[in-house]
């Protein structure tokens, strides 16, 4: 069993523009496995001494430059429970242009070089089928948003 520590991830959604904020960064394990090493993912990080919610807010600021005061905890998942102990707390948040207060891009002293992507939801959703988005936590978060959008349509008069 590999004890990696626990993590957090969040999908930020802008209902006014029907867009999501994702990140793109180099991932050595994907590269070593022969896959595209620039992975498109929901902002995420390890829980390092702070409560999960606070850690997620800090990761959003570091990675995207967006300061989000309210996040909804959706659920916790185990991506690979047969070999990895990591539990990931998944969050959802809403953003607008007014929430952008920093540059984002990650912590350069930690070797992070993160590109922030603001994509229409429909484009991000299609990127699952093309394999451009293949990160499990991101796929789950996009699926959750898709289901919420379907439920909203079902309940409209």
Beta strands, then each sheet from edge to edge (+ up, - down):
strand 1: 7-14
strand 2: 19-26
strand 3: 38-41
strand 4: 43-46
strand 5: 71-78
strand 6: 87-94
strand 7: 115-120
sheet 1: 3+ 2- 1+ 4-
sheet 2: 3+ 2- 1+ 6+ 5-
sheet 3: 3+ 2- 7+
end
